């Protein structure tokens, strides 16, 4: 499903969006930047459970959510990254992207949303707790990855946020 508003176009990503998504994530400065190849693959292979937002006037990617149906929990949508360009923050794009993902046919059996969030990432914490409030559902935060799990020094712990059950 593609949704267009006055300013934005929400749609499934494709491989042609990979470079724009890479630049968006790089621009945010607070997300782990993966290889440009990984974003190409993500936009191509996981497009059904991911979304891009393009600003109509510039045709630039200004929002991206990558997600997948958890292989061991078919009722769970795992959100890997949420990126919104700094010029677009405060417009509710992250929430709108998540709601549109959940409205897709592929998410018909999804009743839980999971994501990992570092303790210092206040915007992501607000996003996921706000989503739980919007759906009037439960949420749980638990330890998931500690900084010791990461091969590089200085990576923060990652907490697991679990929201649900979600009734759409």
N, C-alpha and C positions, 0 to 999 in steps of 0.2 A: 504494500500500500504506500502510495506517495501522497504526502499532504503538503499543500502549499498555503502559506499565509501571505499577508501583504508584503512582508520583508524577507521571509525565509521559505526554503523548500526543504522538507524532510523526506529522506528516501533511503533505500538500501544502498550501501556503498558498492562499488565495483572496483576492479583493478586500476581503473583510471583515476580513482580517488586516493590511491595509496600514497603518492608523493605529497598531496595536500594534507592528508592526515598526519604523515610524518612531520611536516612543517608545523602543523597545528600543535602537536604534542611537544615538539621541540620548543615552540614559542611559549607554552605554558610555564616551563621552567620548574614545575613541581611534580611532574610525573616521570616515571622511569622511561627514558627514551630507548626504544628498541630499534633494531635495524630497519632500514627502509624496506628491505625485503620482507620482514615480518609484517609490515603494514600492508604491503601489496598482497601478501597471502591472506591476511586477515580480511581485507576488503573483498577478496574474491571467494574464499572458502567459507567464511563465517558471516556472509552478508545477510543471511536470513535472520540472524540474531544480533545484528549490529545496525547502526544508523549513522548517517551523516546529515548535517544541516549546512546548506549552502545559502549564503546571503545573495538574494536575487540580483541586487544592483551590481555586485562585483564578481559574482560567480565563484567566490572563494569559500572553501570549507571553513566554517566557523564553529562547528560542533561535531563531536564524534563520540559514540558509545560503542565499545566492543563487548560482546557477550557471547555466551554459548550455553546450551543446555548441558547441565552436568552429566557426564557419561554414566555415573553411578546413581544419580538421583534425577530421573527424568522429569520430576515435578519442580526442578530448581533451575532458575536462570542465574548463571554466575556472570557478574559484571566485572570485566577485567580492567577497563579504563574508561573514564569519563573526562572528556576534554571540551572546554568552551574557551574560545578566544577571549582575551582580556577585554577587547572592545565590545563584546556582546554579553558580558556578565551582568547579572541583575535583571535579565529578561526572562528568567525561568526556563531557559533552553534545556538545561540538564534534566529537570523534572519532565518537561514535555517529551524529550527523547525517550526517557525510560517508560513513560506512559504509552507512547506509541509503540515501542517494542513489545510491551506486554499485551497490546491490543492485536498483535499479528496472529494469524492462524497457527503458526509454529509454536506459539506460547499458550495455546489453548489449555494445555494440561499443566502449565506452570502455576504453582501455588506458593512458591518461595523464591526470594531473591537473595543471593549472597554476593558479597564483595569483600575484598580485603582493603583496609584503610590504615594508614600509618597514624599514630597518635597525634601528630602535629597537623594533620590535614583536616582542619576545621571545616572548610567548605564541603568536603565529601561526607564528613560525619553529619553535618546539617542536612545534606541532600538525602541520605539514606534514612535518617531518623524522621525527616519530614515526609518521606514516602510512606513510612510506617504509620505516621499520623493521618496522612491523606486516606489510606486504606483502613484506618482504624483497626490495626492489627498488631500483633506481637512483634517484638524485636529482641534480639539477643546479641551481645557482643562478647566474644571469647578470644583467648590467645590463639594464634595460628602459626605464624612464622616469627621466630625471634631474630634479632640482628645476627646471631651466631649462624643461622642457616644460610646467610648470604655470603658469597665468596669475596665481596669487597667490604672494606671497613667503612663504617659510617652509615650503612643502611639501617633505617629504623625498623623496629618491630612492625609487623603487619597484623592487625586485629581482624578477626572474621566477624562481619556483620551479617546476621541472618534475619530476614524480615518475612513474616507470614504467619498463618496462611493468608494469601491474598485472594480475595474474591472480586472478580472483575465484573 
